[in-house]
Amino acid sequence: MVHIGSVVMGASDVARAAAFWKAALGYVEREPATDDWVVLVPDGGTGAGLSLGRSESPVQEVPRVHLDLYSAAQTAEVERLVALGAVRVAWELYPPDPDFVVLADPEGNRFCVIDTEHGG
């Protein structure tokens, strides 16, 4: 049986991306980063990693794959992430009464903050 060990995202500036995601998720470097690659892991040691590799590919406006971050305090988390350097994305695909907010990291990679308390 296999399991997800790490999600890989591209970044034109690996150090900048790593700084954002370490602060956003409370992750640490598994081993020292290079200019081209870093694997971030949960500080507590359990959970999927986030690998960042140098890429010059353009960011997808509507990505086929993205991260969903879950929170019972969505508004506070969105504001914290924006203060760390994320930006709100003008997302035209929101359904009525969405339980998610679309943000982009400093590299432009889209991700969502999901309200786990939505509707209930």
N, CA, C and O atoms as CSV, one atom per row, in Angstrom:
chain,resi,resn,atom,element,x,y,z
A,1,MET,N,N,0.850,-1.187,0.000
A,1,MET,CA,C,0.000,0.000,0.000
A,1,MET,C,C,0.890,1.243,0.000
A,1,MET,O,O,1.920,1.264,0.674
A,2,VAL,N,N,0.507,2.263,-0.739
A,2,VAL,CA,C,1.242,3.514,-0.780
A,2,VAL,C,C,0.457,4.598,-0.057
A,2,VAL,O,O,-0.732,4.442,0.220
A,3,HIS,N,N,1.130,5.686,0.243
A,3,HIS,CA,C,0.476,6.848,0.848
A,3,HIS,C,C,1.145,8.106,0.320
A,3,HIS,O,O,2.255,8.039,-0.209
A,4,ILE,N,N,0.492,9.239,0.454
A,4,ILE,CA,C,1.070,10.499,-0.003
A,4,ILE,C,C,2.136,10.922,0.995
A,4,ILE,O,O,1.857,11.124,2.176
A,5,GLY,N,N,3.359,11.052,0.502
A,5,GLY,CA,C,4.463,11.483,1.346
A,5,GLY,C,C,4.686,12.972,1.247
A,5,GLY,O,O,5.016,13.628,2.235
A,6,SER,N,N,4.502,13.520,0.022
A,6,SER,CA,C,4.757,14.931,-0.186
A,6,SER,C,C,3.983,15.416,-1.404
A,6,SER,O,O,3.871,14.710,-2.406
A,7,VAL,N,N,3.464,16.603,-1.307
A,7,VAL,CA,C,2.862,17.306,-2.434
A,7,VAL,C,C,3.952,18.213,-2.984
A,7,VAL,O,O,4.646,18.878,-2.215
A,8,VAL,N,N,4.114,18.252,-4.312
A,8,VAL,CA,C,5.186,19.025,-4.925
A,8,VAL,C,C,4.586,20.225,-5.653
A,8,VAL,O,O,3.636,20.085,-6.424
A,9,MET,N,N,5.151,21.403,-5.399
A,9,MET,CA,C,4.724,22.624,-6.084
A,9,MET,C,C,5.937,23.302,-6.688
A,9,MET,O,O,7.042,23.220,-6.152
A,10,GLY,N,N,5.721,23.970,-7.803
A,10,GLY,CA,C,6.778,24.719,-8.451
A,10,GLY,C,C,6.897,26.118,-7.864
A,10,GLY,O,O,5.932,26.684,-7.349
A,11,ALA,N,N,8.106,26.658,-7.957
A,11,ALA,CA,C,8.371,28.008,-7.453
A,11,ALA,C,C,9.531,28.606,-8.242
A,11,ALA,O,O,10.529,27.930,-8.495
A,12,SER,N,N,9.401,29.855,-8.624
A,12,SER,CA,C,10.534,30.508,-9.285
A,12,SER,C,C,11.581,30.924,-8.267
A,12,SER,O,O,12.762,31.032,-8.598
A,13,ASP,N,N,11.154,31.160,-7.016
A,13,ASP,CA,C,12.043,31.520,-5.920
A,13,ASP,C,C,11.775,30.555,-4.770
A,13,ASP,O,O,10.893,30.790,-3.944
A,14,VAL,N,N,12.535,29.476,-4.723
A,14,VAL,CA,C,12.302,28.420,-3.729
A,14,VAL,C,C,12.427,28.953,-2.302
A,14,VAL,O,O,11.626,28.585,-1.442
A,15,ALA,N,N,13.397,29.797,-2.035
A,15,ALA,CA,C,13.571,30.329,-0.676
A,15,ALA,C,C,12.361,31.152,-0.248
A,15,ALA,O,O,11.891,31.011,0.881
A,16,ARG,N,N,11.850,32.008,-1.127
A,16,ARG,CA,C,10.672,32.819,-0.805
A,16,ARG,C,C,9.456,31.931,-0.557
A,16,ARG,O,O,8.710,32.145,0.399
A,17,ALA,N,N,9.257,30.938,-1.414
A,17,ALA,CA,C,8.131,30.026,-1.245
A,17,ALA,C,C,8.260,29.241,0.058
A,17,ALA,O,O,7.280,29.071,0.783
A,18,ALA,N,N,9.457,28.766,0.350
A,18,ALA,CA,C,9.673,28.003,1.590
A,18,ALA,C,C,9.405,28.856,2.814
A,18,ALA,O,O,8.795,28.381,3.772
A,19,ALA,N,N,9.844,30.096,2.804
A,19,ALA,CA,C,9.603,30.981,3.949
A,19,ALA,C,C,8.106,31.154,4.191
A,19,ALA,O,O,7.647,31.104,5.332
A,20,PHE,N,N,7.345,31.359,3.109
A,20,PHE,CA,C,5.897,31.515,3.260
A,20,PHE,C,C,5.264,30.247,3.822
A,20,PHE,O,O,4.534,30.314,4.811
A,21,TRP,N,N,5.528,29.100,3.215
A,21,TRP,CA,C,4.863,27.863,3.631
A,21,TRP,C,C,5.315,27.389,5.009
A,21,TRP,O,O,4.523,26.788,5.734
A,22,LYS,N,N,6.560,27.640,5.388
A,22,LYS,CA,C,6.990,27.294,6.754
A,22,LYS,C,C,6.183,28.102,7.766
A,22,LYS,O,O,5.716,27.558,8.766
A,23,ALA,N,N,6.019,29.398,7.510
A,23,ALA,CA,C,5.244,30.238,8.424
A,23,ALA,C,C,3.761,29.902,8.374
A,23,ALA,O,O,3.091,29.901,9.407
A,24,ALA,N,N,3.245,29.617,7.187
A,24,ALA,CA,C,1.817,29.332,7.033
A,24,ALA,C,C,1.415,28.038,7.724
A,24,ALA,O,O,0.366,27.972,8.365
A,25,LEU,N,N,2.256,26.998,7.592
A,25,LEU,CA,C,1.885,25.673,8.072
A,25,LEU,C,C,2.599,25.224,9.343
A,25,LEU,O,O,2.248,24.193,9.917
A,26,GLY,N,N,3.589,25.980,9.786
A,26,GLY,CA,C,4.376,25.537,10.931
A,26,GLY,C,C,5.275,24.361,10.562
A,26,GLY,O,O,5.577,23.519,11.409
A,27,TYR,N,N,5.704,24.300,9.300
A,27,TYR,CA,C,6.565,23.232,8.817
A,27,TYR,C,C,8.036,23.633,8.976
A,27,TYR,O,O,8.364,24.804,9.171
A,28,VAL,N,N,8.900,22.636,8.887
A,28,VAL,CA,C,10.346,22.848,8.947
A,28,VAL,C,C,10.995,22.137,7.764
A,28,VAL,O,O,10.383,21.273,7.136
A,29,GLU,N,N,12.226,22.503,7.468
A,29,GLU,CA,C,12.961,21.833,6.393
A,29,GLU,C,C,13.393,20.446,6.849
A,29,GLU,O,O,13.947,20.284,7.936
A,30,ARG,N,N,13.135,19.445,6.005
A,30,ARG,CA,C,13.562,18.085,6.327
A,30,ARG,C,C,15.073,18.004,6.331
A,30,ARG,O,O,15.660,17.341,7.185
A,31,GLU,N,N,15.706,18.672,5.385
A,31,GLU,CA,C,17.150,18.832,5.338
A,31,GLU,C,C,17.406,20.209,4.740
A,31,GLU,O,O,16.478,20.811,4.200
A,32,PRO,N,N,18.623,20.728,4.815
A,32,PRO,CA,C,18.866,22.082,4.312
A,32,PRO,C,C,18.435,22.249,2.844
A,32,PRO,O,O,18.670,21.377,2.008
A,33,ALA,N,N,17.819,23.358,2.567
A,33,ALA,CA,C,17.346,23.669,1.218
A,33,ALA,C,C,18.512,23.988,0.290
A,33,ALA,O,O,19.587,24.401,0.727
A,34,THR,N,N,18.272,23.787,-0.990
A,34,THR,CA,C,19.186,24.271,-2.021
A,34,THR,C,C,18.452,25.392,-2.760
A,34,THR,O,O,17.299,25.692,-2.447
A,35,ASP,N,N,19.104,25.999,-3.720
A,35,ASP,CA,C,18.447,27.033,-4.517
A,35,ASP,C,C,17.308,26.464,-5.356
A,35,ASP,O,O,16.416,27.199,-5.778
A,36,ASP,N,N,17.339,25.145,-5.597
A,36,ASP,CA,C,16.385,24.502,-6.497
A,36,ASP,C,C,15.355,23.611,-5.831
A,36,ASP,O,O,14.378,23.229,-6.475
A,37,TRP,N,N,15.539,23.265,-4.560
A,37,TRP,CA,C,14.682,22.223,-3.978
A,37,TRP,C,C,14.678,22.292,-2.462
A,37,TRP,O,O,15.701,22.561,-1.833
A,38,VAL,N,N,13.510,22.046,-1.887
A,38,VAL,CA,C,13.389,21.874,-0.437
A,38,VAL,C,C,12.168,21.015,-0.158
A,38,VAL,O,O,11.157,21.104,-0.855
A,39,VAL,N,N,12.272,20.184,0.867
A,39,VAL,CA,C,11.142,19.405,1.339
A,39,VAL,C,C,10.805,19.915,2.734
A,39,VAL,O,O,11.638,19.895,3.640
A,40,LEU,N,N,9.561,20.374,2.888
A,40,LEU,CA,C,9.087,20.845,4.189
A,40,LEU,C,C,8.216,19.760,4.799
A,40,LEU,O,O,7.444,19.099,4.104
A,41,VAL,N,N,8.352,19.584,6.111
A,41,VAL,CA,C,7.590,18.555,6.824
A,41,VAL,C,C,6.989,19.162,8.083
A,41,VAL,O,O,7.493,20.162,8.596
A,42,PRO,N,N,5.904,18.557,8.588
A,42,PRO,CA,C,5.310,19.062,9.825
A,42,PRO,C,C,6.335,19.043,10.960
A,42,PRO,O,O,7.086,18.080,11.118
A,43,ASP,N,N,6.354,20.110,11.737
A,43,ASP,CA,C,7.295,20.212,12.850
A,43,ASP,C,C,7.099,19.069,13.838
A,43,ASP,O,O,8.062,18.616,14.457
A,44,GLY,N,N,5.871,18.601,13.992
A,44,GLY,CA,C,5.581,17.494,14.898
A,44,GLY,C,C,5.918,16.138,14.312
A,44,GLY,O,O,5.877,15.135,15.024
A,45,GLY,N,N,6.253,16.084,13.025
A,45,GLY,CA,C,6.714,14.847,12.435
A,45,GLY,C,C,5.668,13.982,11.762
A,45,GLY,O,O,6.042,12.987,11.141
A,46,THR,N,N,4.386,14.293,11.841
A,46,THR,CA,C,3.386,13.461,11.181
A,46,THR,C,C,2.607,14.289,10.173
A,46,THR,O,O,2.309,15.461,10.405
A,47,GLY,N,N,2.285,13.660,9.053
A,47,GLY,CA,C,1.522,14.335,8.003
A,47,GLY,C,C,2.325,14.443,6.728
A,47,GLY,O,O,3.532,14.202,6.709
A,48,ALA,N,N,1.635,14.809,5.660
A,48,ALA,CA,C,2.267,14.924,4.344
A,48,ALA,C,C,3.233,16.099,4.307
A,48,ALA,O,O,3.021,17.120,4.961
A,49,GLY,N,N,4.285,15.936,3.538
A,49,GLY,CA,C,5.245,17.010,3.335
A,49,GLY,C,C,4.820,17.902,2.183
A,49,GLY,O,O,3.889,17.587,1.442
A,50,LEU,N,N,5.512,19.011,2.046
A,50,LEU,CA,C,5.322,19.924,0.928
A,50,LEU,C,C,6.694,20.170,0.324
A,50,LEU,O,O,7.570,20.751,0.965
A,51,SER,N,N,6.875,19.726,-0.911
A,51,SER,CA,C,8.153,19.895,-1.605
A,51,SER,C,C,8.032,21.054,-2.576
A,51,SER,O,O,7.028,21.194,-3.276
A,52,LEU,N,N,9.058,21.874,-2.611
A,52,LEU,CA,C,9.088,23.034,-3.499
A,52,LEU,C,C,10.288,22.905,-4.406
A,52,LEU,O,O,11.425,22.818,-3.942
A,53,GLY,N,N,10.031,22.894,-5.712
A,53,GLY,CA,C,11.102,22.774,-6.683
A,53,GLY,C,C,11.098,23.950,-7.639
A,53,GLY,O,O,10.041,24.459,-8.013
A,54,ARG,N,N,12.288,24.377,-8.030
A,54,ARG,CA,C,12.394,25.500,-8.957
A,54,ARG,C,C,11.670,25.154,-10.252
A,54,ARG,O,O,11.839,24.068,-10.808
A,55,SER,N,N,10.859,26.103,-10.720
A,55,SER,CA,C,10.108,25.924,-11.944
A,55,SER,C,C,9.897,27.272,-12.606
A,55,SER,O,O,9.621,28.268,-11.937
A,56,GLU,N,N,10.026,27.297,-13.895
A,56,GLU,CA,C,9.732,28.504,-14.664
A,56,GLU,C,C,8.389,28.382,-15.382
A,56,GLU,O,O,8.009,29.267,-16.148
A,57,SER,N,N,7.672,27.285,-15.132
A,57,SER,CA,C,6.354,27.105,-15.743
A,57,SER,C,C,5.400,28.166,-15.203
A,57,SER,O,O,5.462,28.510,-14.023
A,58,PRO,N,N,4.526,28.684,-16.050
A,58,PRO,CA,C,3.576,29.686,-15.570
A,58,PRO,C,C,2.560,29.085,-14.603
A,58,PRO,O,O,2.211,27.909,-14.700
A,59,VAL,N,N,2.103,29.895,-13.690
A,59,VAL,CA,C,1.075,29.481,-12.732
A,59,VAL,C,C,-0.239,29.285,-13.486
A,59,VAL,O,O,-0.576,30.076,-14.366
A,60,GLN,N,N,-0.970,28.245,-13.145
A,60,GLN,CA,C,-2.278,28.004,-13.750
A,60,GLN,C,C,-3.328,28.859,-13.035
A,60,GLN,O,O,-3.429,28.828,-11.809
A,61,GLU,N,N,-4.098,29.613,-13.800
A,61,GLU,CA,C,-5.152,30.448,-13.221
A,61,GLU,C,C,-6.215,29.595,-12.530
A,61,GLU,O,O,-6.712,29.955,-11.463
A,62,VAL,N,N,-6.554,28.474,-13.138
A,62,VAL,CA,C,-7.478,27.510,-12.538
A,62,VAL,C,C,-6.721,26.184,-12.481
A,62,VAL,O,O,-6.800,25.374,-13.404
A,63,PRO,N,N,-5.982,25.972,-11.379
A,63,PRO,CA,C,-5.108,24.801,-11.309
A,63,PRO,C,C,-5.879,23.493,-11.229
A,63,PRO,O,O,-6.958,23.415,-10.643
A,64,ARG,N,N,-5.303,22.487,-11.824
A,64,ARG,CA,C,-5.908,21.155,-11.750
A,64,ARG,C,C,-5.696,20.531,-10.377
A,64,ARG,O,O,-6.504,19.718,-9.928
A,65,VAL,N,N,-4.611,20.910,-9.713
A,65,VAL,CA,C,-4.300,20.399,-8.379
A,65,VAL,C,C,-3.967,21.597,-7.505
A,65,VAL,O,O,-3.270,22.514,-7.938
A,66,HIS,N,N,-4.464,21.589,-6.278
A,66,HIS,CA,C,-4.153,22.670,-5.344
A,66,HIS,C,C,-4.274,22.146,-3.915
A,66,HIS,O,O,-4.765,21.040,-3.690
A,67,LEU,N,N,-3.826,22.942,-2.962
A,67,LEU,CA,C,-3.944,22.583,-1.547
A,67,LEU,C,C,-5.244,23.131,-0.983
A,67,LEU,O,O,-5.644,24.249,-1.309
A,68,ASP,N,N,-5.906,22.349,-0.138
A,68,ASP,CA,C,-7.023,22.812,0.684
A,68,ASP,C,C,-6.538,22.805,2.123
A,68,ASP,O,O,-6.153,21.762,2.653
A,69,LEU,N,N,-6.560,23.969,2.750
A,69,LEU,CA,C,-6.188,24.092,4.157
A,69,LEU,C,C,-7.472,24.211,4.968
A,69,LEU,O,O,-8.296,25.082,4.692
A,70,TYR,N,N,-7.651,23.356,5.955
A,70,TYR,CA,C,-8.878,23.332,6.749
A,70,TYR,C,C,-8.697,24.149,8.015
A,70,TYR,O,O,-7.639,24.118,8.644
A,71,SER,N,N,-9.758,24.891,8.388
A,71,SER,CA,C,-9.708,25.685,9.608
A,71,SER,C,C,-11.108,25.915,10.166
A,71,SER,O,O,-12.060,26.144,9.420
A,72,ALA,N,N,-11.213,25.850,11.488
A,72,ALA,CA,C,-12.456,26.220,12.159
A,72,ALA,C,C,-12.515,27.722,12.374
A,72,ALA,O,O,-13.535,28.242,12.826
A,73,ALA,N,N,-11.431,28.429,12.056
A,73,ALA,CA,C,-11.365,29.895,12.200
A,73,ALA,C,C,-10.926,30.478,10.854
A,73,ALA,O,O,-9.875,31.111,10.757
A,74,GLN,N,N,-11.732,30.261,9.831
A,74,GLN,CA,C,-11.366,30.626,8.464
A,74,GLN,C,C,-10.984,32.093,8.316
A,74,GLN,O,O,-9.937,32.399,7.746
A,75,THR,N,N,-11.803,32.996,8.814
A,75,THR,CA,C,-11.535,34.424,8.642
A,75,THR,C,C,-10.194,34.808,9.238
A,75,THR,O,O,-9.417,35.524,8.606
A,76,ALA,N,N,-9.913,34.343,10.439
A,76,ALA,CA,C,-8.644,34.658,11.095
A,76,ALA,C,C,-7.471,34.051,10.327
A,76,ALA,O,O,-6.425,34.686,10.190
A,77,GLU,N,N,-7.640,32.836,9.830
A,77,GLU,CA,C,-6.558,32.190,9.078
A,77,GLU,C,C,-6.307,32.893,7.756
A,77,GLU,O,O,-5.155,33.061,7.358
A,78,VAL,N,N,-7.355,33.305,7.074
A,78,VAL,CA,C,-7.179,34.028,5.816
A,78,VAL,C,C,-6.402,35.314,6.079
A,78,VAL,O,O,-5.471,35.634,5.340
A,79,GLU,N,N,-6.766,36.042,7.106
A,79,GLU,CA,C,-6.061,37.287,7.425
A,79,GLU,C,C,-4.603,37.027,7.801
A,79,GLU,O,O,-3.718,37.788,7.410
A,80,ARG,N,N,-4.350,35.961,8.555
A,80,ARG,CA,C,-2.971,35.610,8.926
A,80,ARG,C,C,-2.150,35.279,7.688
A,80,ARG,O,O,-1.009,35.721,7.560
A,81,LEU,N,N,-2.727,34.501,6.776
A,81,LEU,CA,C,-2.015,34.116,5.563
A,81,LEU,C,C,-1.770,35.312,4.648
A,81,LEU,O,O,-0.716,35.402,4.020
A,82,VAL,N,N,-2.722,36.219,4.569
A,82,VAL,CA,C,-2.531,37.445,3.785
A,82,VAL,C,C,-1.404,38.276,4.398
A,82,VAL,O,O,-0.590,38.846,3.671
A,83,ALA,N,N,-1.353,38.349,5.725
A,83,ALA,CA,C,-0.280,39.092,6.388
A,83,ALA,C,C,1.091,38.459,6.119
A,83,ALA,O,O,2.108,39.153,6.135
A,84,LEU,N,N,1.119,37.152,5.876
A,84,LEU,CA,C,2.373,36.454,5.562
A,84,LEU,C,C,2.793,36.620,4.104
A,84,LEU,O,O,3.917,36.273,3.739
A,85,GLY,N,N,1.896,37.147,3.268
A,85,GLY,CA,C,2.247,37.362,1.867
A,85,GLY,C,C,1.312,36.749,0.849
A,85,GLY,O,O,1.501,36.946,-0.351
A,86,ALA,N,N,0.302,36.008,1.295
A,86,ALA,CA,C,-0.693,35.477,0.361
A,86,ALA,C,C,-1.540,36.635,-0.161
A,86,ALA,O,O,-1.601,37.699,0.455
A,87,VAL,N,N,-2.183,36.420,-1.287
A,87,VAL,CA,C,-3.099,37.420,-1.836
A,87,VAL,C,C,-4.435,36.752,-2.133
A,87,VAL,O,O,-4.503,35.574,-2.483
A,88,ARG,N,N,-5.493,37.540,-1.982
A,88,ARG,CA,C,-6.826,37.052,-2.331
A,88,ARG,C,C,-6.946,36.980,-3.850
A,88,ARG,O,O,-6.473,37.861,-4.567
A,89,VAL,N,N,-7.584,35.920,-4.324
A,89,VAL,CA,C,-7.768,35.725,-5.759
A,89,VAL,C,C,-9.208,36.067,-6.107
A,89,VAL,O,O,-10.138,35.598,-5.451
A,90,ALA,N,N,-9.392,36.881,-7.134
A,90,ALA,CA,C,-10.735,37.178,-7.635
A,90,ALA,C,C,-11.227,35.923,-8.354
A,90,ALA,O,O,-10.946,35.726,-9.536
A,91,TRP,N,N,-11.949,35.091,-7.647
A,91,TRP,CA,C,-12.346,33.776,-8.130
A,91,TRP,C,C,-13.766,33.835,-8.663
A,91,TRP,O,O,-14.712,34.033,-7.901
A,92,GLU,N,N,-13.916,33.666,-9.958
A,92,GLU,CA,C,-15.236,33.762,-10.583
A,92,GLU,C,C,-16.042,32.477,-10.475
A,92,GLU,O,O,-17.208,32.446,-10.868
A,93,LEU,N,N,-15.445,31.426,-9.953
A,93,LEU,CA,C,-16.110,30.126,-9.901
A,93,LEU,C,C,-16.702,29.787,-8.530
A,93,LEU,O,O,-17.065,28.637,-8.283
A,94,TYR,N,N,-16.802,30.785,-7.631
A,94,TYR,CA,C,-17.401,30.521,-6.326
A,94,TYR,C,C,-18.854,30.076,-6.496
A,94,TYR,O,O,-19.595,30.669,-7.279
A,95,PRO,N,N,-19.261,29.039,-5.769
A,95,PRO,CA,C,-20.681,28.676,-5.772
A,95,PRO,C,C,-21.437,29.606,-4.816
A,95,PRO,O,O,-20.811,30.376,-4.088
A,96,PRO,N,N,-22.756,29.546,-4.810
A,96,PRO,CA,C,-23.483,30.299,-3.789
A,96,PRO,C,C,-23.083,29.785,-2.400
A,96,PRO,O,O,-22.947,28.578,-2.198
A,97,ASP,N,N,-22.898,30.687,-1.462
A,97,ASP,CA,C,-22.566,30.335,-0.073
A,97,ASP,C,C,-21.355,29.394,0.023
A,97,ASP,O,O,-21.469,28.293,0.562
A,98,PRO,N,N,-20.211,29.820,-0.491
A,98,PRO,CA,C,-19.033,28.929,-0.492
A,98,PRO,C,C,-18.491,28.696,0.916
A,98,PRO,O,O,-18.636,29.539,1.802
A,99,ASP,N,N,-17.865,27.538,1.100
A,99,ASP,CA,C,-17.198,27.238,2.362
A,99,ASP,C,C,-15.691,27.441,2.243
A,99,ASP,O,O,-14.947,27.047,3.141
A,100,PHE,N,N,-15.227,28.052,1.145
A,100,PHE,CA,C,-13.800,28.221,0.904
A,100,PHE,C,C,-13.488,29.625,0.411
A,100,PHE,O,O,-14.336,30.313,-0.158
A,101,VAL,N,N,-12.232,30.030,0.649
A,101,VAL,CA,C,-11.692,31.286,0.140
A,101,VAL,C,C,-10.454,30.919,-0.661
A,101,VAL,O,O,-9.612,30.148,-0.198
A,102,VAL,N,N,-10.345,31.475,-1.866
A,102,VAL,CA,C,-9.199,31.186,-2.730
A,102,VAL,C,C,-8.129,32.253,-2.516
A,102,VAL,O,O,-8.390,33.452,-2.612
A,103,LEU,N,N,-6.925,31.785,-2.225
A,103,LEU,CA,C,-5.762,32.652,-2.058
A,103,LEU,C,C,-4.659,32.172,-3.002
A,103,LEU,O,O,-4.756,31.095,-3.589
A,104,ALA,N,N,-3.626,32.975,-3.136
A,104,ALA,CA,C,-2.423,32.579,-3.872
A,104,ALA,C,C,-1.221,32.858,-2.985
A,104,ALA,O,O,-1.170,33.877,-2.295
A,105,ASP,N,N,-0.253,31.948,-3.006
A,105,ASP,CA,C,0.975,32.163,-2.246
A,105,ASP,C,C,1.828,33.216,-2.959
A,105,ASP,O,O,1.446,33.667,-4.039
A,106,PRO,N,N,2.963,33.622,-2.395
A,106,PRO,CA,C,3.787,34.653,-3.044
A,106,PRO,C,C,4.275,34.273,-4.440
A,106,PRO,O,O,4.693,35.146,-5.201
A,107,GLU,N,N,4.230,32.998,-4.789
A,107,GLU,CA,C,4.610,32.531,-6.123
A,107,GLU,C,C,3.432,32.533,-7.085
A,107,GLU,O,O,3.613,32.322,-8.284
A,108,GLY,N,N,2.223,32.771,-6.573
A,108,GLY,CA,C,1.025,32.753,-7.405
A,108,GLY,C,C,0.275,31.436,-7.393
A,108,GLY,O,O,-0.780,31.330,-8.018
A,109,ASN,N,N,0.796,30.417,-6.692
A,109,ASN,CA,C,0.114,29.124,-6.608
A,109,ASN,C,C,-1.181,29.277,-5.811
A,109,ASN,O,O,-1.178,29.771,-4.684
A,110,ARG,N,N,-2.285,28.844,-6.418
A,110,ARG,CA,C,-3.592,28.940,-5.761
A,110,ARG,C,C,-3.731,27.888,-4.679
A,110,ARG,O,O,-3.216,26.777,-4.802
A,111,PHE,N,N,-4.443,28.257,-3.602
A,111,PHE,CA,C,-4.827,27.314,-2.560
A,111,PHE,C,C,-6.096,27.828,-1.912
A,111,PHE,O,O,-6.440,29.002,-2.057
A,112,CYS,N,N,-6.790,26.964,-1.204
A,112,CYS,CA,C,-8.053,27.335,-0.575
A,112,CYS,C,C,-7.963,27.179,0.932
A,112,CYS,O,O,-7.264,26.307,1.448
A,113,VAL,N,N,-8.686,28.044,1.622
A,113,VAL,CA,C,-8.874,27.904,3.063
A,113,VAL,C,C,-10.328,27.515,3.238
A,113,VAL,O,O,-11.234,28.282,2.912
A,114,ILE,N,N,-10.539,26.318,3.756
A,114,ILE,CA,C,-11.872,25.749,3.916
A,114,ILE,C,C,-12.378,26.002,5.326
A,114,ILE,O,O,-11.655,25.772,6.296
A,115,ASP,N,N,-13.604,26.472,5.449
A,115,ASP,CA,C,-14.240,26.709,6.739
A,115,ASP,C,C,-14.878,25.412,7.210
A,115,ASP,O,O,-15.926,25.017,6.699
A,116,THR,N,N,-14.265,24.752,8.173
A,116,THR,CA,C,-14.796,23.481,8.667
A,116,THR,C,C,-16.050,23.641,9.510
A,116,THR,O,O,-16.711,22.655,9.837
A,117,GLU,N,N,-16.384,24.887,9.866
A,117,GLU,CA,C,-17.588,25.165,10.647
A,117,GLU,C,C,-18.744,25.614,9.763
A,117,GLU,O,O,-19.835,25.880,10.269
A,118,HIS,N,N,-18.530,25.702,8.465
A,118,HIS,CA,C,-19.530,26.212,7.531
A,118,HIS,C,C,-20.820,25.404,7.589
A,118,HIS,O,O,-20.813,24.176,7.495
A,119,GLY,N,N,-21.893,26.104,7.740
A,119,GLY,CA,C,-23.200,25.459,7.697
A,119,GLY,C,C,-23.532,24.629,8.908
A,119,GLY,O,O,-24.537,23.919,8.898
A,120,GLY,N,N,-22.734,24.686,9.949
A,120,GLY,CA,C,-23.134,23.806,11.009
A,120,GLY,C,C,-22.587,24.042,12.331
A,120,GLY,O,O,-22.903,23.311,13.269
